[in-house]
């Protein structure tokens, strides 16, 4: 590798660092096999298991864990019995004032046969809830992936982000799979431009060699 290529690779690395402006969640997909890094709240029974592990004791036939990526996902048994079952996931992350971030996560109910489960979710940051809603999941339909945007206010350098999921409307327990939590900075135009510069230079260098 020439000196020129070394400099371009270094510039590319710096550009990637510019895009990764803090806000790295710990163990976002539970690949440690447990809930390391997370504060879990609510009253639901839950655990972390390998992909395709059965979730027993629910009203869903052949209820099982499905990981979106990697080998593990969290499962939680949720319903609307009194009191309704909920589960929440919280972490404290470093943020840069004035920077935009994208928080989100994925959840689903996996099994066989015919079923329909309506659940509700919310994403709360420093006590403010920029996004909440719900949705219906039918038999084996897979994951839903709600997400939103949030801008760190002036003088705010840390954020407590909480993702919450509440149970199905018919009162019967359903085993939910939860995976792929994110809290990513939204790329700024300057950072994206920095990323493109070394790629452009590498491209022009390649053309000249040919």
N, C-alpha and C positions, 0 to 999 in steps of 0.2 A: 504494500500500500504506500503510495507516494505521500509526501508531506502535505500536498494539496488535499488529498483525500482525507487525511487525518484531521485537517482543519474543518473540512466540510462535515465530517461525522460529529466532531465536537459541537459545531454550530447546530446540527440537527438535534443533538442531545439537549442542548440548552433550550432549543425551541420547544421540545417536548416538555421540559420542566416548566416552561412558561404556561403551557396549557394545563398542567396539573397544579393548579393554585390551591394548595392545601386540601382540606375536606376529603381525606381518605378514610372511609369506613374500615373498621377492623372486622375481619371475618364476615364479609358481606353475604357469602353464600354457604356459611357453616361448614366449610371444607376442613375445619379442625375436628369435625365429628361431634361438636358440642356448641354451646352458646357463648364461648369465649369472646369478650369484648362487648357484649350486649347486657343491658339491664332489662330483664323481662318482667312485665307487670300483667295485671288481670287475674282472672280466676279459672282460666282454661287449663285442662290437662294437655301437656305438650312434651315434645322430645325432638331429638335430631336422629335421623336414620338414613341408611343407604337407599339409593334409588330402588324402587319396586318393593320396598318393605311393606307388608300388610299393616293397615291401621285397624286394629280390632276394636270391638265394642261400639260400633257406630251403626246407623241405620242405612248406610250405603253398602250395597253388595260389592264384594271384592274391593273395598276401599284400600288404596295404597298410596305410598309416597312417590312423588315424581320430582326429580331434580331437573331444573332447566339446564344448568351447566355443572360440570363436575360430578361428584359421586354422592353428595349429601344434600338434603333439604330438611327444613324444620316441619314438623307436623303439629297440628293443634285440633282438638275436638271442640267444636263450637255449636251452640244452639241458642234459641231464644227463650228457653225455660226461665222461670223466675228464681233467682236473678239471672239475667242473660249472661252467657259466657262471652268473655272478651280476652284478647291477648294483645299486649303492646311490646314494642321493641324500641329501646332508646340508646343513643350514643351521644357523646359530646365530641364535636369536631372543630378544628381550627378553620376560621374563615377570614377572608380579606374584605374590609369595609368597601362597599360599593360594587362588589363582584356578584354576578348572578350565578345561581346554583340550580341544579336540577335534582330534586329528591324523588325517588320512586321505589317501587318494589313489585313483586309478582306473587300471585296466589291462585290456587285452584282447588277443585275437588275432583279426584280421579277415582273411577270405579266402573262397574259394568251395570247393565240394565238401564231402566228409565228412572231418572231423578231430576229434581230441580231445586236448587238452593240459592236463596237470595241473601247476600251479606252486605255489610256496610264497612267502610274504611275511612280513615282520616290520616293526614300527615300534619304534625304540629311542630313548629320550630320556635323555640324560646317563648312558649306559651301562646303563640299566634298560629291559627289553623288556616293556611292558605288553600287547602284542598281537602274536600271530603265528598263522599258519594257512596254509591253502591252498585250492585249488578247481580244478574241472575246467571248461574252456572248450571248447564244441563248435563245430561249423562255423558261423561268422558270428554267434555268439550275443552279441557285443558286449562291453561292459565289466563288470567287477566292481569294487566300490568298498568295500574294507575300511576301517574306522575304529574308533577307540577313544576313551577319555577318560583324562585325566591331570590331577592337581592339583599345581601347583608347590609344593614343600616350603618351609618357613620359611627365610628368608635366601637363597633361590635367585632370582636376578634375570635369569639367562640360561639358555637350554636349547639343547643341541645335539641336534637331531632328525634321525634317519636312517631313511629308508624303504628297504627292501631287497626285491628280487625275484629269485627263482631259477627256473631253467629247467624245461622240460617233461620228463616222466618217460620218454619213449620214446627219448631220445637224439638225436632228429632236431631240427635247428635250427627254431625257430619265431620269427617276427617279432612281438614284442609292441609294442603302442602303450601309452604311459604319459602320463597327463595329470591336470590338476586336483588338484594337491597342496593340502592345507589344514592349517592349524594355528590354529584359531580359538578365541577365548575363549568359554566357555559363559556366556550372559547370566545375570547375577545378578538376583534378584527386584527389588532396588532400582533397578537400571539399567533393567529393563523397565518398572517403574512410572514412572520419569522420562520414558521414551519415550512412554508413554500419556497423560501429563498434557497436553502441548501439543496432541496429536491430539484429546483430549477437548474442550479449550478451543476449538480451531478449529471443532469440530463444533457446540458450543453457540453459538458466535458466528454460524455459518451459519444455525442454526435461528432465532435472534433476528432476523436480517436478513430472514427470510422470514415 
